[in-house]
């Protein structure tokens, strides 16, 4: 028979082994259920009514940045785009009538009170008279009403650049570790797809609220915030 002291020692060793194994599994990310994390985020997104996102894209054509704000309750959308064209893009865009494209261009789109407005700087570096497309605020024929995005949010289909329906149906989710985005702690996941169009994305979900705070794709990065949206008035 095993002496009582030896039995107690064995129990202690067993408990320590279990605790060590649990810590090991946690450190190796075996305890993180990616599907459950995205389902929790999806539920929160369905109740989200506004957000702001900074989208940065880098391609051979240049660097492009969009600052976008959306408020479903106010039916409000705003997008400020800044394009910094690369030398290759400028060289490839030269025309006989307009000349070279501008290296720097800005445009704004505003949807408020059911109407969409836009303004932009010139697409051309030194546009001849009659070819300059720069203009101040004016009505646009193409609507940018946010109702479609808001409906997708309510249904749990997506939140901006996070397509929950696609991720949960077709994504292979792998936990990468803890991150911090603009002061928010988040858990980052790598999501891969078998399709040819979308290969993989990385999504960082808030540890305290399950909301997405960063999405990284092949040539873009989207950073989210959920502060109250500042509304621009409709142009007069």
Secondary structure as UniProt FT lines:
FT   HELIX           4..27
FT   TURN            28..31
FT   HELIX           34..47
FT   STRAND          50..59
FT   TURN            60..61
FT   STRAND          62..71
FT   TURN            72..75
FT   STRAND          76..85
FT   HELIX           87..92
FT   TURN            96..98
FT   STRAND          104..112
FT   TURN            113..114
FT   STRAND          115..120
FT   TURN            125..126
FT   TURN            129..131
FT   STRAND          135..139
FT   HELIX           147..155
FT   TURN            160..161
FT   HELIX           164..170
FT   STRAND          172..181
FT   TURN            182..183
FT   STRAND          184..192
FT   STRAND          200..206
FT   TURN            207..209
FT   STRAND          212..216
FT   STRAND          220..225
//
